[in-house]
Amino acid sequence: MWIPILSFVLIFATLVVLLWSGFLLFRNQEDPLGDRLEELQNHAMVSSVRAARRKGGGVLNSFLYFISLFPGGEDWLRSTERELAQAGIRRKQALAWYIFGHLLFLLTALGLMLYFQWGNPVTTQLGGLLAALILGWLIPPQVLHRMVRRYRRKLQEALPDTVDLLGIVLGTGLALDQSMLRVSEEMEFIYPELAAEFSTVVMQVKAGQERGTAFQQLVRRTGIEDIKSLSAMIVQSERFGTSLSQALKVYADALRMRRRLRAEAMVAKAGVKMLFPIVLFILPVLFVVTLVPGLLSVLHDLKSGLGPR
């Protein structure tokens, strides 16, 4: 009895995932900055994991090399590696463990569905396996996309206070690198994500990399428009010798204004988002609670009035 119910639930979830993926794929999005960042990341973002995969060595690197041999495997690994970096997961073997978990989840979903569908007609088995295949392939990337959005949201929320503190520290007379390092130390326990990004930029500059290149890599890692504007402002202020502390103060006020506007937009959308749960779940229950007792009373009275006297 519960096997058909489980099959129906999986098929329904598959349809929901397909409809949502199609909505995200075909909706019109005008985001020139995101398109440009995506292009830069596709052409310029190369990590140590990919280099190690080419050289070979190690079980995980051999596993990634085997995956890259399939058609489209290298592009899949590259895009997954970029998303892991944008989600703040930049460990050496993070890509290999994610790909291994993805494939293991897919095989587990197929195995469980085959076990539950054992003995059913062939068409039912094929439908269940197709549903398990689609869900097993789509769920891990959706989880990774959500992690990327959460990491970006944390960076976006931390940016105004961090920029304001950076302007204050620069006003004391410290250089830019020392100021960023001090800000990252102060913000380590409050906003650890942005503090780690600032610390990475400082370490890259100390290692001999140009500051402009380090900030460009920061923009590629995060993909946030406000960080792109901040990086451009810092590089231009250093190039032309303008006052950076005053510019950061003005920019921090602008960031707070944008954050308030985003919050107001979310509040404005809340009413529309609550409309569907109210119509589907609350109003039917309300109608049942309020109308059914009166309806039963009317039916009882009608039955009593039409009965034998």
N, C-alpha and C positions, 0 to 999 in steps of 0.2 A: 504493500500500500504506500509506503513512504518513498519507494524508488521512483514511481511516476511523479510524485510531488517534487522530489529533488531535481528530476529532469526538467520539470516545468520551471522551477526557480532558476536553474542554470540557463535555460533558453531565454527566459525573460531578462535575466541580468545581461546576457550576451546582446540582446536587442537594445537594451538601454545603453550599454557601452558603445555599440555601433552607432546609434543615433547621436549620442553626445560627441563621439569622435568626428562624425560627419559634420555636426554643427560647428565644432572648433576648426575643422579643416576648410570648410567652404564659406565661413562668414568673412565679410569684408573687413580687413584690418589695415588701417593706414598707419604704419609705424616705420618711417624711413630710418630712424635711428636703430631700431631693432634689426631691420634688414641689413644695414651697414655693419653693425656689430656681428651679425651672423656671418656675413661674408668675410670679415676680418678673422673671425675665429676659424672658419673653414680653411683659410689659406695660411694662417700664421701661427696657430696654436699647436705646438709640437711638444710633447712631454717625454720624460725619461722612460715611461712605460713602453711607448711605441718604439723608441730606440732599442730598448732591451728586447722587445719582441723580434726585431729584425736580427739582432745578434744571436738570439736563442739562449738556451741555458735556463735550467730550473723547470719544475713541473708546470707552474702557472704560466710562465712565458711560452713554453711549448704548447700549452692549451690555447693561449691567445693566438699563437702562430697558426695552429690548426684551424681555429675559427676564421682567421683572416683568409684562408685559402678558398673558402666558399665564395660564390658570386655575391657581391655586396657585403661581404663580411668585414672588409677593411673599413668601409664607410660606416657601417654599424658600430664598429669598435671606436672609431674616431668620434662620432657624434655622442656615443655613450660616455666616452672619456671626457668630452667637453662638458656635458651635463653634470657629471660627477664633480668636476672642478667648480662649476657654477653653484653647486649645492654645498660647497665647502668641504667636500670629501676629496682630499688630495694625497692620500697615502699611496705608497709605491705600488702596492698590489690591490688597490681598491677596484680597478677595472676588472681584473681577473676574478675576484671574489663576487662582484656583481653579476658578471656574465655567467659564472658557475651557478649562482643562486637563481638567476633567471631561468636557465635551462633546467635546473633541478625542479623548480616550481612548475614549469611546463610539463615535464615528464611525470611529476607527481599527480597533477590534475588529470592527465590522460590515463594514468594507471588507476586512480580512484574511480574515474568514470567508467573505465572498462570493467572494473570489479563490480560496480553497482549495476551495470547494464548486462552483466553476464546472464545468458539465458533468455534475453529479450529478443524480439525480431531484429533482423539486420538493419532495417531502416531506422529503428529506434536507437540502436547502437551507433550507427553513423551520425545521427543527429546529436546524440550526447557527446560523442568524441569531437565533433566539429565545435560544439559549444565549449567543451573543455579546452580545445586547442586555441580558440579565439580568446577566451578569458585568461588562460595561462600565458598567452603572448602579450596581451594588452595591459594586464594589471600591474606588473612590475614597472614598465615605463611610466604609467600614470602615477604610481607612488613616487618615482624619481622626479617627475615634473612637479608634484606637490612639494617635495623637499626643496627643489630649486626656488619655487615661489616663496616658500617660508623663509629661506635664507636671504633672498632679496628683500623681503618685507622687513626682516630684522635689520639689515643694513640701512634700509630707507628710514626706519624709525630712529636709528642711532645717529644718523648723519647730522641733523641740526645741532644737537648738544655737543657732538664731537667737533664740528666745525667751529662752534662758538668758543669752546675750550682751546682749540688750536689757535684762534685769533688772540685769545688772552695770553697764551704762553708766548706767542710770537711778539706780543707787545712788551714783554719783559726783557727782550734783547737777545733771546736765544736764536740760533740758526734754525733753518727749516727742518733739517734732519733730526737735530736734538729735540725740537719742539714736537715733531711727530712721534718720536720715541717716548717722550715724556707723556704725551697724550695717550698713547697706546698702553703705557703702564698704569695710568690713572683710570682708564676705561676698561681695563682687563676683566674686572669682575662685574661691571655694569653692562657693557656692550662687548662681549668677547669676540664676536665675529668681525666687527669693524676694527677693533684693536689689533686683531691678528693680521688683517689686510694692511693696515698702516705699518705694522712691524715688518711685514714682508717687503714692502716698498723700501723701507729704510735699510734693511739687510741687503737688498739688491743694489742700492746705491753705494753702500759701503764696500760691496764686493767689486765695484768698478763699473757698474752699468750706468748709463746715462739716466738722469732723472726723468727726462721725457719718455724714454723707452720703458722705464719702470712704471710710470703712470699709465702708459698705453696698455701694458700688461694688466694693470689693475682694472682698467675699464673692460678688457676682454674677459677677465675672470668673473666680474660681477655683472656686466651688461646693464648697468643702471644709468639712466640719463643724468641724474644729479651728480653722480660720481664723475661722469665724463665732463660735465661743466666745471666741477671743482678741479679736476686734473688740468683742464685747459687753462683755467684762471691761474693756478699755481705756476704752471710752466711759463705763461705769458708774463706774469709779474716778475718772475726771476729773470726773464730775458730782457724786459724793458726797464727793470729797476723801480717799479712802482711799489707803493705801500701795500703789502699783502695782508697785514692785520686788519686794516680798515675795510679792505675788500671782503675779507672773510666775515667780518661782522655784518656787513650788508647782505652777504650771501646767506648767512645763517638765518637772518630775518625772513628772507625770501623762502628758504626751506621750510620754516615754520608756517608761513602762509600757505605753501603748497600742501603741507601735512594737514592743516585745518580744512582746506578745500577738499582734500581726499576724504577726510572724516565726514564732512557735510554731504558729499556725494554718496558715501556708503549709507548714511542715515536716510537720505532721500530714496535710495533703492530698497531700503528695508520694507517699506510698505508694499511695494510691488512683489517682493520675494515672499512676503507673508500671505499674499492673496491666495496662492495655490494651496498651501497647507490648510488655510481656513476653509476654503471651498471643499476640499477633498476629505478632510478629517474632522473638523470642528463643527461645521454647519450640519452635516448629516446626523451626528450624535445629538446636537442641539434640537433638531427637528424631532428625532425619536423621543427624546426626553420630554419635550413640551407637547407634542401632538398625539403621541400614541396613547397616553392615559385618557385624554379627552375622547379620542376616537373609540377606544374600548368602552368607555362609559356610554357613548352614543349608540354603539352597536348593542350593548346590553339593554339599553332602554328600548331600542327598536325591537329587539327580540322579545322583551317582556310585553310590549304593546301588541305585537302580532300573535302572541301566544293565545291558547284557549282561555276563555273567560268562564 
